[in-house]
Amino acid sequence: MIKSKMVIVTAASILCGCENMSPGQKGAVTGGALGTGIGMVAGGSFGQVVGAGLIGGAVGYLGGSAVGNR
């Protein structure tokens, strides 16, 4: 229960600090958070969770940059 609350507080803190970020940076933060969250929920090992966060961050950055360039 405490772990879930910490994840929610951390996510809210990160998302509130994104006011002056570019669309690519916002996408990277969102993708990294989603990738890590999905890895944790799926019950992956530490390496799998970190890998999912890194992949999610990269995909989020590319997607955010593509949307920002329109």
All heavy atoms as TSV, in Angstrom:
chain	resi	resn	atom	element	x	y	z
A	1	MET	N	N	0.824	-1.191	0.000
A	1	MET	CA	C	0.000	0.000	0.000
A	1	MET	C	C	0.866	1.253	0.000
A	1	MET	O	O	0.579	2.196	-0.717
A	1	MET	CB	C	-0.924	-0.045	1.221
A	1	MET	CG	C	-1.938	1.033	1.226
A	1	MET	SD	S	-3.088	0.781	-0.130
A	1	MET	CE	C	-4.233	2.034	0.176
A	2	ILE	N	N	1.916	1.256	0.797
A	2	ILE	CA	C	2.800	2.415	0.871
A	2	ILE	C	C	3.514	2.610	-0.466
A	2	ILE	O	O	3.686	3.741	-0.924
A	2	ILE	CB	C	3.821	2.259	2.016
A	2	ILE	CG1	C	3.089	2.292	3.362
A	2	ILE	CG2	C	4.878	3.339	1.959
A	2	ILE	CD1	C	3.968	2.000	4.550
A	3	LYS	N	N	3.888	1.509	-1.118
A	3	LYS	CA	C	4.568	1.588	-2.411
A	3	LYS	C	C	3.669	2.251	-3.451
A	3	LYS	O	O	4.128	3.085	-4.229
A	3	LYS	CB	C	4.970	0.189	-2.858
A	3	LYS	CG	C	5.879	0.154	-4.034
A	3	LYS	CD	C	6.323	-1.268	-4.310
A	3	LYS	CE	C	7.326	-1.342	-5.418
A	3	LYS	NZ	N	7.767	-2.700	-5.689
A	4	SER	N	N	2.400	1.918	-3.450
A	4	SER	CA	C	1.453	2.511	-4.394
A	4	SER	C	C	1.301	4.009	-4.154
A	4	SER	O	O	1.267	4.795	-5.106
A	4	SER	CB	C	0.084	1.852	-4.267
A	4	SER	OG	O	0.159	0.494	-4.571
A	5	LYS	N	N	1.233	4.405	-2.892
A	5	LYS	CA	C	1.112	5.828	-2.570
A	5	LYS	C	C	2.356	6.592	-2.992
A	5	LYS	O	O	2.261	7.710	-3.505
A	5	LYS	CB	C	0.861	6.015	-1.082
A	5	LYS	CG	C	-0.520	5.576	-0.643
A	5	LYS	CD	C	-0.719	5.794	0.834
A	5	LYS	CE	C	-2.083	5.291	1.278
A	5	LYS	NZ	N	-2.301	5.476	2.709
A	6	MET	N	N	3.526	5.996	-2.800
A	6	MET	CA	C	4.769	6.654	-3.202
A	6	MET	C	C	4.831	6.836	-4.722
A	6	MET	O	O	5.282	7.872	-5.206
A	6	MET	CB	C	5.974	5.851	-2.721
A	6	MET	CG	C	6.165	5.883	-1.222
A	6	MET	SD	S	6.445	7.545	-0.584
A	6	MET	CE	C	8.015	7.899	-1.310
A	7	VAL	N	N	4.372	5.853	-5.469
A	7	VAL	CA	C	4.360	5.951	-6.925
A	7	VAL	C	C	3.434	7.078	-7.365
A	7	VAL	O	O	3.779	7.872	-8.250
A	7	VAL	CB	C	3.946	4.601	-7.554
A	7	VAL	CG1	C	3.669	4.747	-9.040
A	7	VAL	CG2	C	5.013	3.559	-7.315
A	8	ILE	N	N	2.273	7.180	-6.756
A	8	ILE	CA	C	1.310	8.223	-7.117
A	8	ILE	C	C	1.865	9.608	-6.792
A	8	ILE	O	O	1.771	10.529	-7.604
A	8	ILE	CB	C	-0.040	7.979	-6.411
A	8	ILE	CG1	C	-0.699	6.729	-6.985
A	8	ILE	CG2	C	-0.960	9.182	-6.557
A	8	ILE	CD1	C	-1.905	6.260	-6.214
A	9	VAL	N	N	2.461	9.767	-5.622
A	9	VAL	CA	C	3.025	11.064	-5.230
A	9	VAL	C	C	4.178	11.444	-6.158
A	9	VAL	O	O	4.294	12.596	-6.596
A	9	VAL	CB	C	3.480	11.038	-3.757
A	9	VAL	CG1	C	4.303	12.256	-3.417
A	9	VAL	CG2	C	2.279	10.927	-2.839
A	10	THR	N	N	5.035	10.493	-6.485
A	10	THR	CA	C	6.155	10.765	-7.381
A	10	THR	C	C	5.667	11.153	-8.766
A	10	THR	O	O	6.163	12.103	-9.366
A	10	THR	CB	C	7.078	9.538	-7.468
A	10	THR	OG1	O	7.524	9.205	-6.153
A	10	THR	CG2	C	8.266	9.802	-8.349
A	11	ALA	N	N	4.686	10.426	-9.289
A	11	ALA	CA	C	4.146	10.741	-10.613
A	11	ALA	C	C	3.516	12.127	-10.636
A	11	ALA	O	O	3.710	12.894	-11.584
A	11	ALA	CB	C	3.124	9.686	-11.023
A	12	ALA	N	N	2.778	12.467	-9.601
A	12	ALA	CA	C	2.159	13.793	-9.538
A	12	ALA	C	C	3.216	14.881	-9.469
A	12	ALA	O	O	3.084	15.933	-10.118
A	12	ALA	CB	C	1.230	13.875	-8.332
A	13	SER	N	N	4.282	14.659	-8.730
A	13	SER	CA	C	5.361	15.650	-8.627
A	13	SER	C	C	6.053	15.861	-9.969
A	13	SER	O	O	6.355	16.989	-10.351
A	13	SER	CB	C	6.395	15.207	-7.599
A	13	SER	OG	O	5.810	15.082	-6.339
A	14	ILE	N	N	6.292	14.773	-10.675
A	14	ILE	CA	C	6.954	14.872	-11.978
A	14	ILE	C	C	6.062	15.592	-12.974
A	14	ILE	O	O	6.514	16.469	-13.712
A	14	ILE	CB	C	7.345	13.471	-12.492
A	14	ILE	CG1	C	8.486	12.909	-11.642
A	14	ILE	CG2	C	7.749	13.514	-13.959
A	14	ILE	CD1	C	8.810	11.469	-11.927
A	15	LEU	N	N	4.800	15.237	-13.012
A	15	LEU	CA	C	3.893	15.837	-13.986
A	15	LEU	C	C	3.633	17.310	-13.693
A	15	LEU	O	O	3.420	18.100	-14.620
A	15	LEU	CB	C	2.583	15.055	-14.040
A	15	LEU	CG	C	2.709	13.636	-14.587
A	15	LEU	CD1	C	1.372	12.919	-14.497
A	15	LEU	CD2	C	3.216	13.633	-16.013
A	16	CYS	N	N	3.653	17.715	-12.451
A	16	CYS	CA	C	3.443	19.128	-12.115
A	16	CYS	C	C	4.650	19.980	-12.467
A	16	CYS	O	O	4.512	21.184	-12.665
A	16	CYS	CB	C	3.118	19.278	-10.631
A	16	CYS	SG	S	1.537	18.586	-10.176
A	17	GLY	N	N	5.810	19.403	-12.568
A	17	GLY	CA	C	7.017	20.150	-12.884
A	17	GLY	C	C	7.300	20.254	-14.368
A	17	GLY	O	O	8.376	20.666	-14.767
A	18	CYS	N	N	6.352	19.905	-15.213
A	18	CYS	CA	C	6.578	19.852	-16.659
A	18	CYS	C	C	6.067	21.076	-17.404
A	18	CYS	O	O	5.919	21.036	-18.620
A	18	CYS	CB	C	5.897	18.618	-17.245
A	18	CYS	SG	S	6.581	17.066	-16.666
A	19	GLU	N	N	5.824	22.152	-16.719
A	19	GLU	CA	C	5.186	23.315	-17.351
A	19	GLU	C	C	6.014	23.905	-18.492
A	19	GLU	O	O	5.479	24.267	-19.518
A	19	GLU	CB	C	4.922	24.385	-16.291
A	19	GLU	CG	C	4.078	25.533	-16.774
A	19	GLU	CD	C	2.666	25.099	-17.138
A	19	GLU	OE1	O	2.135	24.186	-16.484
A	19	GLU	OE2	O	2.111	25.668	-18.080
A	20	ASN	N	N	7.322	24.011	-18.325
A	20	ASN	CA	C	8.136	24.655	-19.337
A	20	ASN	C	C	8.967	23.667	-20.157
A	20	ASN	O	O	10.000	24.020	-20.686
A	20	ASN	CB	C	9.044	25.707	-18.696
A	20	ASN	CG	C	9.960	25.122	-17.660
A	20	ASN	OD1	O	9.849	23.950	-17.310
A	20	ASN	ND2	N	10.881	25.922	-17.155
A	21	MET	N	N	8.508	22.439	-20.280
A	21	MET	CA	C	9.221	21.426	-21.052
A	21	MET	C	C	8.715	21.394	-22.486
A	21	MET	O	O	7.574	21.755	-22.763
A	21	MET	CB	C	9.034	20.047	-20.421
A	21	MET	CG	C	9.658	19.892	-19.062
A	21	MET	SD	S	9.271	18.302	-18.341
A	21	MET	CE	C	10.773	17.437	-18.675
A	22	SER	N	N	9.578	20.919	-23.398
A	22	SER	CA	C	9.171	20.753	-24.788
A	22	SER	C	C	8.256	19.528	-24.895
A	22	SER	O	O	8.228	18.682	-23.991
A	22	SER	CB	C	10.401	20.562	-25.668
A	22	SER	OG	O	10.981	19.289	-25.437
A	23	PRO	N	N	7.515	19.415	-26.007
A	23	PRO	CA	C	6.663	18.224	-26.164
A	23	PRO	C	C	7.449	16.921	-26.135
A	23	PRO	O	O	6.979	15.916	-25.603
A	23	PRO	CB	C	6.015	18.440	-27.535
A	23	PRO	CG	C	6.014	19.911	-27.726
A	23	PRO	CD	C	7.275	20.398	-27.056
A	24	GLY	N	N	8.665	16.915	-26.671
A	24	GLY	CA	C	9.489	15.708	-26.622
A	24	GLY	C	C	9.881	15.328	-25.216
A	24	GLY	O	O	9.858	14.152	-24.842
A	25	GLN	N	N	10.221	16.319	-24.409
A	25	GLN	CA	C	10.588	16.058	-23.021
A	25	GLN	C	C	9.390	15.572	-22.224
A	25	GLN	O	O	9.513	14.654	-21.407
A	25	GLN	CB	C	11.177	17.311	-22.389
A	25	GLN	CG	C	12.517	17.704	-22.959
A	25	GLN	CD	C	12.971	19.066	-22.501
A	25	GLN	OE1	O	12.168	19.937	-22.197
A	25	GLN	NE2	N	14.281	19.268	-22.473
A	26	LYS	N	N	8.239	16.171	-22.446
A	26	LYS	CA	C	7.027	15.715	-21.758
A	26	LYS	C	C	6.698	14.281	-22.147
A	26	LYS	O	O	6.312	13.459	-21.310
A	26	LYS	CB	C	5.844	16.618	-22.092
A	26	LYS	CG	C	5.924	17.978	-21.456
A	26	LYS	CD	C	4.721	18.809	-21.832
A	26	LYS	CE	C	4.832	20.212	-21.289
A	26	LYS	NZ	N	3.692	21.044	-21.684
A	27	GLY	N	N	6.850	13.966	-23.424
A	27	GLY	CA	C	6.603	12.600	-23.887
A	27	GLY	C	C	7.556	11.606	-23.266
A	27	GLY	O	O	7.167	10.490	-22.914
A	28	ALA	N	N	8.828	12.008	-23.105
A	28	ALA	CA	C	9.815	11.124	-22.500
A	28	ALA	C	C	9.476	10.827	-21.043
A	28	ALA	O	O	9.565	9.683	-20.595
A	28	ALA	CB	C	11.208	11.738	-22.607
A	29	VAL	N	N	9.077	11.853	-20.307
A	29	VAL	CA	C	8.710	11.654	-18.899
A	29	VAL	C	C	7.479	10.759	-18.793
A	29	VAL	O	O	7.449	9.810	-18.002
A	29	VAL	CB	C	8.473	13.011	-18.202
A	29	VAL	CG1	C	7.852	12.820	-16.831
A	29	VAL	CG2	C	9.763	13.782	-18.090
A	30	THR	N	N	6.483	11.048	-19.599
A	30	THR	CA	C	5.253	10.254	-19.560
A	30	THR	C	C	5.516	8.816	-19.982
A	30	THR	O	O	5.049	7.871	-19.334
A	30	THR	CB	C	4.180	10.877	-20.463
A	30	THR	OG1	O	3.977	12.231	-20.064
A	30	THR	CG2	C	2.879	10.119	-20.386
A	31	GLY	N	N	6.256	8.632	-21.063
A	31	GLY	CA	C	6.563	7.277	-21.538
A	31	GLY	C	C	7.392	6.487	-20.546
A	31	GLY	O	O	7.153	5.297	-20.330
A	32	GLY	N	N	8.365	7.156	-19.938
A	32	GLY	CA	C	9.182	6.475	-18.923
A	32	GLY	C	C	8.365	6.051	-17.723
A	32	GLY	O	O	8.519	4.953	-17.195
A	33	ALA	N	N	7.475	6.944	-17.283
A	33	ALA	CA	C	6.625	6.617	-16.133
A	33	ALA	C	C	5.670	5.477	-16.464
A	33	ALA	O	O	5.481	4.559	-15.659
A	33	ALA	CB	C	5.843	7.848	-15.695
A	34	LEU	N	N	5.084	5.536	-17.651
A	34	LEU	CA	C	4.159	4.462	-18.030
A	34	LEU	C	C	4.888	3.135	-18.203
A	34	LEU	O	O	4.405	2.083	-17.768
A	34	LEU	CB	C	3.421	4.825	-19.319
A	34	LEU	CG	C	2.356	5.898	-19.193
A	34	LEU	CD1	C	1.816	6.274	-20.561
A	34	LEU	CD2	C	1.226	5.420	-18.304
A	35	GLY	N	N	6.052	3.163	-18.846
A	35	GLY	CA	C	6.817	1.927	-19.027
A	35	GLY	C	C	7.228	1.311	-17.707
A	35	GLY	O	O	7.117	0.105	-17.497
A	36	THR	N	N	7.686	2.139	-16.787
A	36	THR	CA	C	8.086	1.649	-15.473
A	36	THR	C	C	6.885	1.124	-14.699
A	36	THR	O	O	6.955	0.067	-14.059
A	36	THR	CB	C	8.776	2.767	-14.676
A	36	THR	OG1	O	9.896	3.240	-15.436
A	36	THR	CG2	C	9.243	2.280	-13.334
A	37	GLY	N	N	5.786	1.854	-14.761
A	37	GLY	CA	C	4.572	1.415	-14.065
A	37	GLY	C	C	4.059	0.089	-14.584
A	37	GLY	O	O	3.695	-0.795	-13.801
A	38	ILE	N	N	4.055	-0.061	-15.892
A	38	ILE	CA	C	3.585	-1.324	-16.480
A	38	ILE	C	C	4.528	-2.457	-16.099
A	38	ILE	O	O	4.084	-3.571	-15.784
A	38	ILE	CB	C	3.454	-1.182	-18.004
A	38	ILE	CG1	C	2.289	-0.258	-18.334
A	38	ILE	CG2	C	3.266	-2.547	-18.665
A	38	ILE	CD1	C	2.201	0.160	-19.784
A	39	GLY	N	N	5.834	-2.183	-16.106
A	39	GLY	CA	C	6.797	-3.208	-15.703
A	39	GLY	C	C	6.617	-3.636	-14.261
A	39	GLY	O	O	6.735	-4.806	-13.921
A	40	MET	N	N	6.322	-2.669	-13.380
A	40	MET	CA	C	6.105	-2.995	-11.972
A	40	MET	C	C	4.823	-3.796	-11.783
A	40	MET	O	O	4.795	-4.764	-11.025
A	40	MET	CB	C	6.047	-1.723	-11.129
A	40	MET	CG	C	7.387	-1.103	-10.897
A	40	MET	SD	S	7.416	0.441	-9.971
A	40	MET	CE	C	5.982	0.452	-8.985
A	41	VAL	N	N	3.753	-3.385	-12.450
A	41	VAL	CA	C	2.479	-4.088	-12.317
A	41	VAL	C	C	2.582	-5.513	-12.857
A	41	VAL	O	O	1.998	-6.437	-12.299
A	41	VAL	CB	C	1.357	-3.294	-13.034
A	41	VAL	CG1	C	0.088	-4.100	-13.139
A	41	VAL	CG2	C	1.091	-1.987	-12.311
A	42	ALA	N	N	3.350	-5.674	-13.924
A	42	ALA	CA	C	3.509	-7.004	-14.508
A	42	ALA	C	C	4.373	-7.909	-13.638
A	42	ALA	O	O	4.444	-9.110	-13.881
A	42	ALA	CB	C	4.119	-6.887	-15.902
A	43	GLY	N	N	5.034	-7.331	-12.645
A	43	GLY	CA	C	5.825	-8.150	-11.724
A	43	GLY	C	C	7.193	-8.498	-12.253
A	43	GLY	O	O	7.749	-9.527	-11.897
A	44	GLY	N	N	7.749	-7.635	-13.089
A	44	GLY	CA	C	9.063	-7.899	-13.657
A	44	GLY	C	C	10.179	-7.701	-12.647
A	44	GLY	O	O	10.006	-7.081	-11.604
A	45	SER	N	N	11.343	-8.234	-12.995
A	45	SER	CA	C	12.516	-8.038	-12.144
A	45	SER	C	C	12.996	-6.598	-12.287
A	45	SER	O	O	12.505	-5.845	-13.124
A	45	SER	CB	C	13.626	-9.008	-12.560
A	45	SER	OG	O	14.102	-8.659	-13.851
A	46	PHE	N	N	13.970	-6.217	-11.486
A	46	PHE	CA	C	14.478	-4.844	-11.513
A	46	PHE	C	C	14.973	-4.464	-12.910
A	46	PHE	O	O	14.674	-3.391	-13.417
A	46	PHE	CB	C	15.597	-4.679	-10.481
A	46	PHE	CG	C	16.197	-3.304	-10.475
A	46	PHE	CD1	C	15.516	-2.248	-9.898
A	46	PHE	CD2	C	17.431	-3.066	-11.064
A	46	PHE	CE1	C	16.055	-0.969	-9.892
A	46	PHE	CE2	C	17.974	-1.791	-11.065
A	46	PHE	CZ	C	17.288	-0.751	-10.477
A	47	GLY	N	N	15.724	-5.351	-13.526
A	47	GLY	CA	C	16.250	-5.085	-14.869
A	47	GLY	C	C	15.151	-4.908	-15.906
A	47	GLY	O	O	15.241	-4.047	-16.773
A	48	GLN	N	N	14.112	-5.708	-15.813
A	48	GLN	CA	C	12.995	-5.589	-16.747
A	48	GLN	C	C	12.237	-4.288	-16.536
A	48	GLN	O	O	11.809	-3.645	-17.491
A	48	GLN	CB	C	12.055	-6.784	-16.595
A	48	GLN	CG	C	12.660	-8.083	-17.069
A	48	GLN	CD	C	11.799	-9.282	-16.714
A	48	GLN	OE1	O	11.051	-9.238	-15.751
A	48	GLN	NE2	N	11.922	-10.345	-17.486
A	49	VAL	N	N	12.063	-3.883	-15.298
A	49	VAL	CA	C	11.352	-2.640	-14.999
A	49	VAL	C	C	12.154	-1.443	-15.513
A	49	VAL	O	O	11.605	-0.533	-16.138
A	49	VAL	CB	C	11.074	-2.515	-13.485
A	49	VAL	CG1	C	10.544	-1.138	-13.139
A	49	VAL	CG2	C	10.081	-3.587	-13.048
A	50	VAL	N	N	13.463	-1.444	-15.290
A	50	VAL	CA	C	14.310	-0.353	-15.770
A	50	VAL	C	C	14.304	-0.321	-17.297
A	50	VAL	O	O	14.194	0.740	-17.913
A	50	VAL	CB	C	15.746	-0.482	-15.222
A	50	VAL	CG1	C	16.686	0.496	-15.892
A	50	VAL	CG2	C	15.749	-0.272	-13.720
A	51	GLY	N	N	14.400	-1.482	-17.920
A	51	GLY	CA	C	14.368	-1.556	-19.378
A	51	GLY	C	C	13.055	-1.048	-19.949
A	51	GLY	O	O	13.042	-0.318	-20.943
A	52	ALA	N	N	11.960	-1.403	-19.312
A	52	ALA	CA	C	10.650	-0.927	-19.773
A	52	ALA	C	C	10.557	0.588	-19.634
A	52	ALA	O	O	10.007	1.267	-20.510
A	52	ALA	CB	C	9.534	-1.600	-18.974
A	53	GLY	N	N	11.115	1.145	-18.567
A	53	GLY	CA	C	11.120	2.594	-18.383
A	53	GLY	C	C	11.955	3.300	-19.432
A	53	GLY	O	O	11.560	4.333	-19.972
A	54	LEU	N	N	13.115	2.734	-19.751
A	54	LEU	CA	C	13.979	3.338	-20.767
A	54	LEU	C	C	13.348	3.273	-22.154
A	54	LEU	O	O	13.377	4.247	-22.907
A	54	LEU	CB	C	15.345	2.645	-20.778
A	54	LEU	CG	C	16.215	2.879	-19.543
A	54	LEU	CD1	C	17.464	2.014	-19.607
A	54	LEU	CD2	C	16.580	4.339	-19.415
A	55	ILE	N	N	12.770	2.134	-22.483
A	55	ILE	CA	C	12.111	2.000	-23.780
A	55	ILE	C	C	10.905	2.927	-23.848
A	55	ILE	O	O	10.680	3.607	-24.857
A	55	ILE	CB	C	11.708	0.531	-24.032
A	55	ILE	CG1	C	12.963	-0.312	-24.228
A	55	ILE	CG2	C	10.789	0.418	-25.242
A	55	ILE	CD1	C	12.720	-1.799	-24.215
A	56	GLY	N	N	10.121	2.981	-22.799
A	56	GLY	CA	C	8.960	3.881	-22.766
A	56	GLY	C	C	9.370	5.334	-22.889
A	56	GLY	O	O	8.719	6.118	-23.588
A	57	GLY	N	N	10.471	5.711	-22.251
A	57	GLY	CA	C	10.970	7.074	-22.354
A	57	GLY	C	C	11.404	7.418	-23.766
A	57	GLY	O	O	11.121	8.509	-24.269
A	58	ALA	N	N	12.090	6.491	-24.414
A	58	ALA	CA	C	12.541	6.735	-25.787
A	58	ALA	C	C	11.368	6.864	-26.747
A	58	ALA	O	O	11.319	7.776	-27.580
A	58	ALA	CB	C	13.471	5.602	-26.235
A	59	VAL	N	N	10.404	5.960	-26.622
A	59	VAL	CA	C	9.224	6.019	-27.489
A	59	VAL	C	C	8.416	7.285	-27.200
A	59	VAL	O	O	7.933	7.949	-28.118
A	59	VAL	CB	C	8.365	4.748	-27.312
A	59	VAL	CG1	C	7.039	4.870	-28.020
A	59	VAL	CG2	C	9.126	3.536	-27.809
A	60	GLY	N	N	8.295	7.644	-25.933
A	60	GLY	CA	C	7.579	8.862	-25.571
A	60	GLY	C	C	8.249	10.104	-26.121
A	60	GLY	O	O	7.584	11.031	-26.597
A	61	TYR	N	N	9.584	10.137	-26.103
A	61	TYR	CA	C	10.306	11.290	-26.642
A	61	TYR	C	C	10.072	11.409	-28.147
A	61	TYR	O	O	9.810	12.497	-28.655
A	61	TYR	CB	C	11.796	11.187	-26.353
A	61	TYR	CG	C	12.579	12.350	-26.920
A	61	TYR	CD1	C	12.565	13.578	-26.259
A	61	TYR	CD2	C	13.269	12.252	-28.105
A	61	TYR	CE1	C	13.248	14.656	-26.783
A	61	TYR	CE2	C	13.954	13.316	-28.637
A	61	TYR	CZ	C	13.937	14.526	-27.972
A	61	TYR	OH	O	14.599	15.600	-28.490
A	62	LEU	N	N	10.170	10.304	-28.848
A	62	LEU	CA	C	9.970	10.330	-30.300
A	62	LEU	C	C	8.541	10.749	-30.646
A	62	LEU	O	O	8.322	11.555	-31.543
A	62	LEU	CB	C	10.293	8.962	-30.899
A	62	LEU	CG	C	11.760	8.540	-30.827
A	62	LEU	CD1	C	11.921	7.117	-31.325
A	62	LEU	CD2	C	12.633	9.486	-31.622
A	63	GLY	N	N	7.590	10.194	-29.919
A	63	GLY	CA	C	6.187	10.569	-30.158
A	63	GLY	C	C	5.909	12.032	-29.821
A	63	GLY	O	O	5.244	12.738	-30.575
A	64	GLY	N	N	6.445	12.494	-28.713
A	64	GLY	CA	C	6.247	13.884	-28.322
A	64	GLY	C	C	6.909	14.849	-29.286
A	64	GLY	O	O	6.362	15.898	-29.617
A	65	SER	N	N	8.080	14.484	-29.786
A	65	SER	CA	C	8.771	15.324	-30.753
A	65	SER	C	C	8.004	15.375	-32.067
A	65	SER	O	O	7.901	16.432	-32.705
A	65	SER	CB	C	10.179	14.812	-31.011
A	65	SER	OG	O	10.967	14.936	-29.863
A	66	ALA	N	N	7.442	14.239	-32.488
A	66	ALA	CA	C	6.680	14.204	-33.734
A	66	ALA	C	C	5.436	15.064	-33.627
A	66	ALA	O	O	5.089	15.802	-34.543
A	66	ALA	CB	C	6.313	12.766	-34.082
A	67	VAL	N	N	4.767	15.007	-32.492
A	67	VAL	CA	C	3.559	15.831	-32.289
A	67	VAL	C	C	3.930	17.303	-32.201
A	67	VAL	O	O	3.236	18.167	-32.717
A	67	VAL	CB	C	2.806	15.360	-31.016
A	67	VAL	CG1	C	1.717	16.341	-30.642
A	67	VAL	CG2	C	2.230	13.978	-31.237
A	68	GLY	N	N	5.059	17.606	-31.547
A	68	GLY	CA	C	5.481	18.992	-31.379
A	68	GLY	C	C	5.926	19.646	-32.677
A	68	GLY	O	O	5.900	20.863	-32.802
A	69	ASN	N	N	6.337	18.854	-33.654
A	69	ASN	CA	C	6.812	19.398	-34.929
A	69	ASN	C	C	5.690	19.628	-35.925
A	69	ASN	O	O	5.957	20.013	-37.053
A	69	ASN	CB	C	7.869	18.473	-35.525
A	69	ASN	CG	C	9.150	18.522	-34.751
A	69	ASN	OD1	O	9.456	19.497	-34.093
A	69	ASN	ND2	N	9.923	17.459	-34.833
A	70	ARG	N	N	4.479	19.380	-35.574
A	70	ARG	CA	C	3.359	19.590	-36.504
A	70	ARG	C	C	3.005	21.013	-36.605
A	70	ARG	O	O	3.053	21.848	-35.875
A	70	ARG	CB	C	2.144	18.802	-36.044
A	70	ARG	CG	C	2.335	17.343	-36.334
A	70	ARG	CD	C	1.060	16.622	-36.031
A	70	ARG	NE	N	1.173	15.310	-36.639
A	70	ARG	CZ	C	0.151	14.622	-37.013
A	70	ARG	NH1	N	-1.059	15.068	-36.854
A	70	ARG	NH2	N	0.305	13.454	-37.535
